Amino acid sequence: MDPDKQRRIASKGGKAAQSSGHAHQLSDADRSRGGKMSPANFANRPKEEVQAIGRKGGKASGGTRRGDNY
């Protein structure tokens, strides 16, 4: 599909959701936080917590990396 046509269709859907009240409404506080509180945002987590998550993933993988053929 032509990207411009797809953009027009998506725009109509967004406008319809807004006018019918079905679109997600963010408060000013939610908007200012943005992605800062996202659980996937490792930049805002303590260093020790990120290291623990990495160790857990390494143990689950058996300590091997994908693509290692030796």
BAFI-3210 file (N, C-alpha, C; in Angstrom, 3 decimals, decimal comma, padded with zeros to 6 digits):
// residues 70
n [1|2|3|4|5|6|7|8|9|10|11|12|13|14|15|16|17|18|19|20|21|22|23|24|25|26|27|28|29|30|31|32|33|34|35|36|37|38|39|40|41|42|43|44|45|46|47|48|49|50|51|52|53|54|55|56|57|58|59|60|61|62|63|64|65|66|67|68|69|70]
n.u [000,841|000,430|002,458|001,530|-001,230|-001,773|-001,072|-003,063|-005,358|-004,822|-004,797|-007,470|-008,609|-007,489|-008,569|-011,276|-011,330|-010,606|-012,740|-014,898|-014,289|-012,840|-010,119|-006,928|-006,525|-004,178|-002,893|-001,433|000,703|001,274|002,073|004,386|006,087|006,511|008,471|010,036|009,353|009,061|009,139|010,944|012,968|016,138|017,988|017,129|017,229|018,682|022,207|022,984|020,645|020,258|022,524|021,906|019,671|020,895|022,627|020,747|019,558|021,775|022,216|019,882|020,228|022,123|024,652|025,661|026,063|023,970|024,586|027,117|029,315|030,965]
n.v [-001,168|002,247|004,487|007,089|006,880|004,970|006,437|008,421|006,860|005,856|008,248|009,018|007,018|007,590|010,134|009,477|007,831|009,666|011,500|009,910|009,273|007,026|006,918|006,736|008,712|010,880|012,116|015,245|014,617|011,959|012,377|013,923|012,144|010,183|007,759|007,244|005,669|003,184|-000,362|-001,625|000,118|000,253|002,167|003,700|002,113|000,761|000,014|-002,468|-003,950|-004,193|-005,689|-008,077|-008,925|-009,408|-011,527|-013,488|-013,915|-014,913|-017,321|-018,687|-019,064|-020,963|-020,100|-019,768|-018,170|-017,140|-018,468|-019,369|-021,791|-023,774]
n.w [000,000|-000,691|001,103|001,752|001,438|003,394|005,685|005,604|006,058|008,639|010,026|009,859|011,438|013,950|014,437|014,553|016,826|018,791|018,670|019,410|021,967|022,656|022,539|024,193|027,029|028,310|031,372|032,506|034,176|033,426|030,801|031,158|032,382|030,467|028,843|031,009|033,229|032,237|032,396|030,757|030,376|030,927|031,577|033,675|035,873|038,894|038,937|040,058|039,919|037,147|036,498|037,850|036,404|033,939|034,623|035,264|032,760|031,379|032,719|032,083|029,379|029,310|029,294|026,785|023,587|020,906|017,710|018,212|017,228|018,356]
ca.u [000,000|001,145|002,626|000,691|-002,604|-001,814|-001,048|-004,390|-006,284|-004,513|-005,210|-008,927|-008,894|-007,134|-009,557|-012,532|-011,176|-010,624|-014,073|-015,842|-013,875|-012,210|-008,664|-006,342|-006,321|-003,075|-002,859|-000,184|001,750|001,631|002,785|005,717|006,922|006,846|009,024|010,955|008,962|008,870|009,937|011,980|013,976|017,208|018,800|016,638|017,288|019,973|023,215|022,959|019,453|020,523|023,483|021,194|018,843|021,812|023,074|019,615|019,437|022,916|021,993|018,787|020,702|023,148|025,948|026,113|025,477|023,450|025,536|028,390|029,350|032,142]
ca.v [000,000|003,512|005,023|008,266|006,393|004,319|007,517|009,051|005,928|005,842|009,539|008,972|006,162|008,327|011,201|008,844|007,373|010,858|012,109|009,017|009,126|005,725|007,037|006,826|010,086|010,985|013,295|016,000|013,875|010,819|012,884|014,387|010,979|009,520|006,418|007,160|004,639|001,930|-001,444|-002,037|001,174|-000,129|003,325|004,276|001,118|000,707|-000,812|-003,822|-004,636|-004,509|-006,793|-009,288|-009,330|-009,970|-012,852|-014,405|-014,246|-015,751|-018,669|-019,299|-019,437|-021,983|-019,453|-019,741|-017,134|-017,630|-018,407|-020,003|-023,136|-024,486]
ca.w [000,000|-000,759|002,463|001,967|001,609|004,706|006,667|005,609|006,702|010,071|010,569|010,024|012,587|015,156|014,639|014,954|018,208|019,638|018,713|020,091|023,360|022,876|022,528|025,526|027,471|029,249|032,226|032,367|034,877|032,582|029,635|031,520|032,704|029,207|028,960|032,138|034,176|031,519|032,959|029,818|030,294|031,846|031,931|034,920|036,943|039,585|038,278|040,608|039,398|035,741|036,494|038,258|035,263|032,946|035,088|035,151|031,342|031,011|033,263|031,329|028,047|029,455|029,163|025,391|022,740|019,633|016,621|018,559|016,658|018,835]
c.u [000,892|001,256|001,739|-000,764|-002,763|-001,853|-002,408|-005,418|-006,069|-004,955|-006,714|-009,307|-008,601|-008,135|-010,885|-012,470|-011,229|-012,039|-015,086|-015,469|-013,208|-010,684|-008,153|-006,073|-005,222|-003,222|-001,539|000,971|002,216|002,475|004,209|006,648|007,369|007,338|009,931|010,641|008,735|009,734|011,070|013,107|015,066|018,043|018,386|016,646|018,642|020,917|023,157|021,771|019,662|021,502|022,810|020,317|019,717|022,307|021,965|019,428|020,559|022,762|020,915|019,250|021,745|024,541|026,479|025,419|024,948|024,523|026,880|028,369|030,600|031,924]
c.v [001,239|004,105|006,243|007,862|005,738|005,373|008,206|008,168|005,914|007,147|009,574|008,127|006,862|009,421|010,630|008,394|008,559|011,408|011,225|008,787|007,805|005,777|007,183|008,285|010,111|012,246|014,031|015,262|012,685|011,282|013,304|013,227|010,262|008,107|006,235|005,998|003,277|000,828|-001,890|-001,019|000,916|001,065|003,919|003,287|001,161|-000,288|-002,260|-004,621|-005,061|-005,681|-008,106|-009,816|-009,979|-011,349|-013,886|-014,850|-015,153|-017,176|-019,394|-019,767|-020,554|-021,420|-019,422|-018,607|-017,773|-017,507|-019,003|-021,434|-023,884|-025,085]
c.w [000,000|000,658|002,754|002,195|002,983|005,819|006,762|006,312|008,214|010,730|010,804|011,242|013,896|015,468|015,094|016,412|019,166|019,775|019,442|021,551|023,673|022,886|023,954|025,863|028,527|030,093|031,983|033,028|034,046|031,393|029,994|031,863|031,447|029,424|030,149|033,066|033,506|032,126|032,042|029,716|031,332|032,294|033,274|036,074|037,629|038,912|038,744|040,070|037,944|035,643|036,866|037,120|034,191|033,339|034,931|033,697|030,879|031,505|032,464|029,956|028,108|029,290|027,758|024,645|021,476|018,568|016,941|018,065|017,101|020,167]
res [m|d|p|d|k|q|r|r|i|a|s|k|g|g|k|a|a|q|s|s|g|h|a|h|q|l|s|d|a|d|r|s|r|g|g|k|m|s|p|a|n|f|a|n|r|p|k|e|e|v|q|a|i|g|r|k|g|g|k|a|s|g|g|t|r|r|g|d|n|y]
***
